[in-house]
Each structure stands twice: as C-alpha cells, then as structure tokens.
Amino acid sequence: MILTVTLNTALDVTYTVDALVPHTSHRVGEVTERPGGKGLNVARVLGALGHDSVVTGFAGGPTGDVLRSLLAPLPPATPSCRWPGTPAARSRSPTARPATPPSSTSPDRR
C-alpha cells in the first residue's frame, strides 16, 4: 500500500471541441472534470500499474466538495474530512481537446 499526499489538489477541466481553429470561436461539445494534483495523478498511475494506494490531502471549499464527490466511488476508499478554514481547492485552467485528433497528413499541420 502506497500513501500519496496532495497538498494542492485541483479540479482539472477538459473541454472537447470538434476542431481547434486559430482566431475563431469554438463550440464546446463536452466538459469533463477529474480530480488532479501531483499526489492524485501519482495514485492514478499507480492504480493503472496494479499497485494499491491511498490518497490524502486538503480539499476545501466548493471545489473540494466536487473533488470528494468525484473521488468517493473510486477504489480504494479515500479518507477525507472537511476542516473549517481549509483553503479552497484550485480549479486548473481548462484544456481544449479536439474530438478527433488531426491526422498526420493534414495540410494544416505544421
């Protein structure tokens, strides 16, 4: 069992768009939120490699509530408690991801 500590948790937000075109507006197709921060990311990789881990750290404010709700159904059970005065967890800058990656033969690819 490996314990990871995330002192600066984050809510990573990804927006999916059909294509990224410079200097134009984009219509968002899907918004995905997932828990982030170094310790949470390490625990995710450990789980993918078949290792057991426990995540601990600070997650305050409304963003912390969202993080705890996203982590609750994931194995292993994540111990968390809310302490009064805990700073709000951060929300990371959004990442735009095309729904389909550009092909390597695309003329627009540089």
Residue pairs with C-beta under 8 A, 6 or more apart in sequence:
1 52
1 53
1 54
2 43
2 46
2 51
2 52
2 53
2 54
3 53
3 54
3 56
4 39
4 40
4 42
4 43
4 46
4 53
4 54
4 55
4 56
4 57
5 39
5 56
5 57
6 37
6 38
6 39
6 40
6 55
6 56
6 57
6 58
7 37
7 39
7 57
7 58
8 37
8 38
8 57
8 58
8 90
9 35
9 36
9 37
9 39
9 40
9 57
9 58
9 59
9 64
9 67
9 89
9 90
10 35
10 36
10 37
10 89
10 90
10 91
10 92
11 33
11 34
11 35
11 36
11 63
11 66
11 67
11 89
11 90
11 91
11 92
12 33
12 34
12 35
12 36
12 92
12 95
13 31
13 32
13 33
13 91
13 92
13 94
13 95
14 31
14 32
14 33
14 34
14 94
14 95
14 96
14 97
15 28
15 30
15 31
15 94
15 95
15 96
15 97
16 28
16 29
16 30
16 31
16 32
16 96
16 97
16 98
16 99
17 26
17 27
17 28
17 29
17 96
17 97
17 98
17 99
18 26
18 27
18 29
18 98
18 99
18 100
19 98
19 99
19 100
19 102
20 26
20 96
20 98
26 96
29 99
33 66
33 70
34 70
35 67
35 70
35 71
36 92
37 57
39 55
39 56
39 57
40 55
40 57
40 71
42 53
43 53
43 54
43 55
46 52
46 53
47 53
47 75
52 76
53 76
54 76
54 78
54 79
55 71
55 78
56 78
56 79
56 80
58 64
58 83
58 86
58 87
58 89
59 67
59 68
59 80
59 86
59 89
60 82
60 83
60 85
60 86
60 87
60 88
60 89
61 86
61 87
61 88
61 89
62 88
63 88
63 89
63 90
63 91
64 82
64 86
64 88
64 89
67 89
68 78
68 80
68 82
71 78
71 80
72 78
102 108
102 109
103 109
